[in-house]
Every structure is written in structure tokens, then in C-alpha cells.
Amino acid sequence: MRQAHTVEQVRAAEAALMATLPDGVLMQRAAHGLAHAVLDLLAPGTYGRRVLLLVGSGDNGGDALHAGAVLARRGVAVTAWLLSDHAHDAGLAALRAAGGTSTTSAPAHRPDVVVDGVVGIGGRPGLRPEATAALAGLAGVPLVAVDTPSGVDVDTGELDGAHVSADLTVTFGTHKVAHLVDPAAAACGAVHLVDIGLGPHLLAPAVEALQAADVAALLPRPVGDAQKYSRGVVGVRAGSETYPGAGLLSVGGASCGLVGMVRYVGDDAVHDLVREQHPEVVGAGRVQAWVVGSGSGDGAAGTLAEALADGVPTVVDADALVHAPRDGRIGADAILTPHAGELARMLDVERDVVEARPLSHARIAADTYGCVVLLKGRHTLVAHPDGRVRATTTGTPWLATAGAGDVLGGLVGALAAAGLEPFDAASVGSWLHGAAATTASAGGPITAGDVARALPTTVRALLRESSP
């Protein structure tokens, strides 16, 4: 499990660890991890390569300076551009002793790598004009951020003003919320975690991200005497004469092999498509979960009411979302799956407000509706009413294609029918959806149907990798 903690949690863990260590050890651990990440970026040749440190007044500047000393001892030409009058004294002395240099103005030579040590994790969002100007003059140079990109809101993943956009972020001890939650996560580039020993001192994370082993452990597996009903039956009420494809794609996501049976209840035009492409799908009957809303149009209110009347977990998507009752009346085992525009309508705010603050609005929605909310996006967020949040980091930009959400809804419904709790069904489904898209894409374009067809292959690969 990838775990992300708040600044307050990290500071408390650091204080507890530092009480057991000699002065400066923690910063040296961070600096050496940072230096080795920069060396990997410079490889295969490092001698004589130029690294520029952008150094502010905080501990991140100290980490950068001590890392610069390590790099200088490896033959790298290191210059620290001091953007504050209060640089870390010990770090600056170490850099100079190792042969590095410092300056208070733009260096004469263009570097091979820039290290962002401008603002620490406790800094306010945004950058001062001098830092913004320095970064503008270095556009195009690979940039490594220390802990988090300077200027982002570390605890919320929000952006407010100028900020660093990194190619690589090297963080220490644990991930921070900004590493997992957009829009800040998009500014982090690749994220490399350096273990500095904080683990035993950290409290419960603010945000989690499932990894392959976590998903494999949660996947429903048939027991020796399994039969189709005991494995779970999922029902799909989606699509219409106007949007038959939505129903077909929802069925495609549900028909991933993780349940024993899929039922379709809906428009005759969709029935015909389902029978043609999924002859194993049957009609009305008892189910353990419903999937409702994709492409349902004017019929969404009725199909949602019929599904909720069964008292089973219900995945509510697309057209049905506007009819979802608030204040917990939809039931704690429902799963709402909006994109930013749909969530904006559900919360009576503008879409750009949701996109700017997705973590906050996912939590507000989960509290307002009293159920799990899956907010679709580049890093999909799954929020529980009790405050837990998981972020999905699988996927590919090619997944931004019509009908992909219909497939996701069907998949999440299948996992709920197979017995996963709503929070697990939503987060496992989102992870598998992104992984299947990556498999189907192979670096190129895909359609929603490609994602649905790749789901069984993705699950098989995951099960093979997790087998003892």
C-alpha cells in the first residue's frame, strides 16, 4: 500500500525519530537518497556534468545543499543559486568544502539538471517572483524536486499560483498527499521514495493508493465448491434506445469473469446487442448488486428507484446521479461514480472548482450522500464517509475515451456483487480499470471496448504474479 501523510504527521514522526538519532543524521539520509537519484538521472557519465541547486531558506534547501556536496565529491560541477538570505548554514558549508560553489544570480552556464530546494513541505502555496523568474530562465532543463515541487499545497494537492513542475520528485520517509492527488500530483512527475526510517512513527495515512499486491489480495476468488450463484450475480440497468452502447459497455465491464452471472434489465434495443455480444448474460432475477444509470436518459430516475428498492449495493453513474438522494438516504452501500462535471452538479458548484479541489469535494460528496464516492479523473479518488480516501495511480491518458466510465461502473458492480465492501469494490475496480487500459493501449489509442476485453487478461496476470 502506498501511503500519503500530512505535513503535521510527517513533522511529528520526524521529531520522534530525531530524538533517537544524533544531530543531522536524518538530513544526511535524505541528502544521500536525493544525490543518488540525481546521479541515476545523470548516468552513465557524471564527471563534469553541471547541476544547479535552487536553494531557499527551509530544510529542503538544506537537503539540496548536502546532496550537492555528495554530488560534488563524485565529480559533478555543483552550483547553488541562493534565492534567500537565509540558506542552511551547515549545508552551504558542506557544499563549499566539497568543491561546490554558490551564487546569488543566474549562473553563466546552463545546467544538465536543476534541483528544486526552494520551498519546504511546510511552505505556503505559490512562489515568490524571484523564484518564478529563476525557473522561467531554466525551462527545458530536467528538474528534480526535493520532497514536493515548490509552490504546491502539500496537504490538499491543490495549486494556488506559480509552482514547480518537476520531472522527478524525490521524497523522504513517506509520500505526501500532493504526490497522489491532482492537480499537484501532475506537477510531481515520477515520484521516488527514500526510506529514512519514519515508518514506525507514522500515524494512519491521509490518503492511500493500492498497489498490485493489495489488489491481488482483495480480488474475489472462487472456492472449491463454487457455483455461479455463490460467486455473485450483478444486474445492469443501463443504456436506452438513444444510447444503447452505454448499456453494452456496462455489461462488458460487469462480464469480467469476477462474478458467476450477469443480468441485464432494460431497453429491447440494448437487449439485442447484449444477446449478440454476450450470450452468457441473462435477464431479470435476483442480484447481489446493481449497476444503474449509464445512458439511461429520462428513464434513470425509475431504474434507480427500482434498483435501490432491492436493498443491495448499487453503483450509480451518469444519468442516475442527479436523482441520487442526499443526506444518507441512498444507503451506505451505494457507490456514486461521477466525473468532475457531474459532481459539480451534485454539489451545486462549478466544474472548475471541483477540478481545482478534487480531494475536498470528493470528501464533501461522501459526507453529503453518506456513501462511497468515486470521483473519476487522471488520479481517480475514492472517498468513504468516514474520511478514508484512496487514489488510483494506474491508467494511461488514452483512457480518456467515450464509454470508459460505463465499463468502470460495470466492473465495480461486479466486485460489489462478488462480496467486496463498497470502498474496496470502488478502489479495486478503479485500479483494475486503469491497469487494463494500460495493457490494452500498449502505448497507443484504445476504445472503451478494448478496456473491457482486457480485464480478464489483467486479472489473470495479477493472479499469476501473486501466486506463491
N, C-alpha and C positions, 0 to 999 in steps of 0.2 A: 504494500500500500504506500503510495506517495502521499506524504502528509505535509500540510502547509500550516504554519503558525503565525500568530500576530506578533507585532513588534514587542508588545508587553510580555508575551510568553517567552520570546527569544531572549529579551533582556533578563528576565528572571532566571532562565536556565543558564545563561552566561554567568550571571552573578554567583549562582550556586556552584558552577564548575570552577570558576576562578578562585573561589575560596579554598579549593583543594590543590591549586597549582601555583608554582612560582610566578611572579610578575612577568607579563609579556609572553608567556607560553602560548596562550590562546591566539594572540595576534600572529605569532610566528607560524602556528599551524595553518591559519588562514592564508598567510602570505605565501608559504611554500606551496599550498594547493593551488593558489592563483598563479604563481610563477610557472608551475609545471603545466598548467592549462595553456598559458601563453606560449611556452616552449613547444607544446604539441601543435599549436597553431602556426608557429614559425617553421616547424620541421619541413624538410630534412636539414636545412642549413640554418644555424642560429648565429654563428660568429659574425660580428659586424652588422647584423640586422639592427634596424632602428625601432625602438619602442618609445612612445611618448605617453607619459603619465599625466592625466588631467587631475590635479590634486586640490581638493577643498580642505575645509578645516576639521572634518569629522574623522571618526575611526576608519571609515572606508578609505580616506586619503592615507591614513597610516598603513592600512593593509597594502595599498598600491605602492607606497614608498618602500616598505620592507620587501615586497615582491620584486620591485625594481632592483633592490640590492642583490637578490638571488640571481636575477637575470644578468646583471652587470658582471657578476662573478663567473657567469657562463659565457662571457664574451659578447653579450648584447650591448649595443650602444643605447643607454637609457638616459632620457631627459625628463625631468619633472617640470611641468608647466604649473606654477603655483598660482591658483586663482583666488587665494585668500591670504591675508597677512598672518594667519594663524595655522600654518601647516604643522603636522605632527612632528615634534622636535626629534624624537628618537628615530623615527622613520627616515627623516631627512638626513640625519647624521649617518645612519646606516647606508643610505644610498650613496652619499658622497664618499664615504670610506671605501665603498666597493668600486669606485671609479665612475659613478653616475654623476650627472650634472643637473642643475636646476636653472630655471629662468622665470621671469615674470612677464614675458611677452612671447609672441608666436615664434617658434623655433625656425631656423633658416632652412632646415631640410625636412622634407615630407617623410613621415614615419611609415614603417611597414605595418605597425599595429598601434592602435590607441587604446589605453586602459582608462576607463571612466571611474575615477575615485572622487567625483565632485561632491556628491551628497550622500550621506549615510542613510540607513533604513529609518532613522528617526526624523529625517528631514521632512519639511512640508512639500507638497506637490508643486511642480513648476520649477523653473530655473531662473537665476539672475541673468541680466543682459550680457555680462561678460562671459558667462559660461555658454550661453546661446551663440554668441559671436564666435567663440573658440571652436565650437562644434561645427558651425557652418563652414569655417575655413578648412575643416578636415573631412568634409563629405567625401565618401567613396573609399576611405581607409577602413579596413576591418576594425571593429570596435568591440572590446571586451568590457562588460560592465562588472563592477565589484559588488557582489551581493544582490543588488537590484539596479536597473537602469535609473540614473539620477532623474528626478523630476516626477516619478510616478507615485501614486498613493499606494503604499506598500500593503496596508491592511484591507483595502477595498478593491484593488485592481482598477481604480478609476484614474483618469487623466484630467489635469486642470492646468493648462498652459504648456509651455515648452518642456520637452523631456528628451532623454536619450533614447535612440532606437539602436539596440545592440545586435551584433551578430552572434555573440556568445555571452551568457551571463554565468559567472562563477559565484555560487552562493555557499554558505557555510552552516553546517550543523543541521539545518532543516530547510525545506522550501518555505517561502513566504507566500501569502495569499496572491500577491501580484504575479507570481510565477505561473499560477494556474488559471487566474480569472482575467478575462478580457475586459477592457481593451489593453490593459497594461501587459498582459501575458504576450500579446502580439509584439510588444516592444522589447521583449527579453531575448528573442532569437532562441538558439539552443540553450538549454539550462544544464549546467554541470554542478553537482552537489559534492562538496568536500566535507568529509566526516571530521569534525573537530572534537567529538566526544560529548555533544549536548544531549544525546538520546535519552539517557536515564533521568534527565532533569526536565524534560518537556511534558507539558500538560496535554490534554486532549486537543487534537488539531481543530483549527477553524474551518478548514476545507480539506477534503481528501480527493485522491484520484486513484481509481482502481488500476492495477497492473494486471498483466496476463495471468499470473499465478492466482490473484484474487478472484478473477473472473472464472478461471477453471475450477476453483474450489466451490464457487457458488452455483455453477451450472447444474441444472437438474439432470439426473442420470436414471435410467430405468433399472429397477431391481430385478432379481432373477425371475420372479413370478409376475412381472408386469403385464398388464393388458391395456388396451387403448384407453379405456375409461379411467383407470388408475393413474395413468400418466398425465391426465388433464385434458379437458376439452375447452377450446376457446371459440367464442362466437364472434362473428364480424357483422356489424350493421353499418355498412359504408357504401358509398357510390350511389348513383342515380342515373336516370336516363340521360341527363345532361352531362354527368361526369362518371361514366362507367369505369374509366381507368382507375379512379381512386379506389373503388371497391376491389378491383382486381389486384392492385398493388398492396392493399391492406391484407388481402388474403395471401398474397405472395410472401409478405413478411411473417404472417402467422404460420404459414406452411414451411417452417424452417426445420422441422423434424424434432423439435424440443417438446412437443406435446403429442398426445396419442390421436387427437382428432381435431379438425377444424370444421365449424359450421358456418354457413353463410345464410343470412336472412336479409332480404332486401328486394330491390327492383328486378323485374324479369330480365331486362337487358343485361344487367350485371350477372344474374344467374347463368345466362347463356355463356358469357365469357368465362366464368369460373368453371362451369362444367367442361368447357372445351380445353382449358389450360390446366385445370386442377381437378381431374376426375375423382380424386380421393375425398374432396370436400363434400360434406353432406348438408342437409337442410336443418330446419328448426328442431330444437330439442334442448335438453338440459346442458348447461355450461358451467365452468368454474370461473370464467372471466369473459367480459365483453370488450370489444373494440368498436367505438362509435364515432361517427362524425365526418370522416374524410369524404368530401364530395357529396354529402347528403343534401345540401341545399336547403330548401324550405322544409324538408322532412326531418331535419336534425333534431328539432325540439321533441317530436314524437318518439323517434328512435332512442334518444337519450332517456326519456321518461320510462320507456319500456325496459331498457337495459337496467336502469337504477332500481326498478321495481323488483328485479330478481335478487337484489341484495348480495351480489358478488362483486369482486374488484372490477372496475370499469375504466378503461383507457378512453379519455375524452379528448378528441382532436378537432381541429379545423372548424367546420360549421357548427359543431355542437358546443364549442367553448363558450359562445355568447349566451347559451342557455344554462350554463352550469350555475347552480345556486350557490350563494356565498354563505359565510358565517357557519361553515361546517355542515350545512345541510346536505351537501353532496355525499358525505360519508368519508370516513378516514381511509378507506381502502381504494378510493378513486385515484387516478393518475391523470393530471392535466398536462397536455403536451403542446403548448403554444410556441410560436416563434415570437420575435420581439414585437412585431406589429399586432399580433393577436393579444399578447399580454398587455400591451398598451391600452387596447380597447377594454380589456377585462378590468384594468385598474384605473381607467379614465385619465390617462396621461398620454403624452405624445410619444411616438415611437423612438425619436432620438433620445429622449430622456431614459427610456429602458436600455437602449444600446449603450448609453454613457455610463449607466449604473446597473448592469445586469445582476450582480450579486445581491444588491439591496432589493431590487424589485422581485427577484425570484423568492427571496425570503418573505417579502411582504405578501406576495401571492399565496405562498404556502400557509401563512398565518391567516390570511383573509378567507381562504377557501377551506382551510382545515384539512388539507390533504397534500400529497406529494405533487410537486410541480416540476416538470421537466421543461426548462427553457432552452429551446434549440438555438444553436449558434456555432461559431468556429470551435469554441470550447463550451459545449453544452453543459448546463448546470442543472443538477437535480437537488431540489430543496425539500426538506422534511419540515413539518410544522414545529418539531421540537428544536429546530435550529441547525441540524446537521445539513451539510452540503457536500456533494461530490461533483467534481469537474471531470469531463471527458476530454482526454487528450489524444485519442485515436482519430483517424479520419484524414481526408485529403480535400483540398479546395475543389476538386472535381465533384465532390458530393453535393455541392450547391446546385442541385438539378431538380426539376419538377418531379413530384411524386416520391421523392426520397423520404419525406416525412410520413407518407402513407405506409411505406414499408416499415419504418421505425415503429409506428403505432401498432401494427400487427405483430411485430416481434415482441414488443413489451407486453402486449396482451397475452401472447403465448407463454412467456415466462411467468406472468402472474397466474395463469391457469395451471401451470406446472407446479405451483406452490411457493414461489418466491414472494417475500413480503414486497409491498409496493415500492419501497425505497430501493431495494435490491433489484427488483424487476426493471425499474426505470434505468438505474445506473448500469446494470449488466447489459441491458438491451442497447443503450446508447454506445457502450464500449464495443459490443459486437457489430453494431451498425457501422461505426467508423472503421473498424478493422476489416470488415467485409468490403467496404468501399475501397480501401487501400489495396486489398487483394484483387478486386475486380478491375481497378483502374490500371495497375501496373505502370503508373506514371502518365496515363493518358485519359481521355474522356470516357465517361460512363453514363448510363441511364439508370433510373431507379430500378428497373427490372434486372439490370446487371447486379445490383447490390443484393436484391432478394435471392437471386440464383447463387450468389457467392456465400450466403450464410451457412449452408451445411458444410461447405469446404472449410470455412473459417472455424467452425465449431470442431470439426474433425481434427484439424491441425492443432487446435488448442488442447484437445483431449490427449492427442499423441504426445505433445510436449510435456504434459503434466503427469503422464503415466510413470509409475515407479520403475 
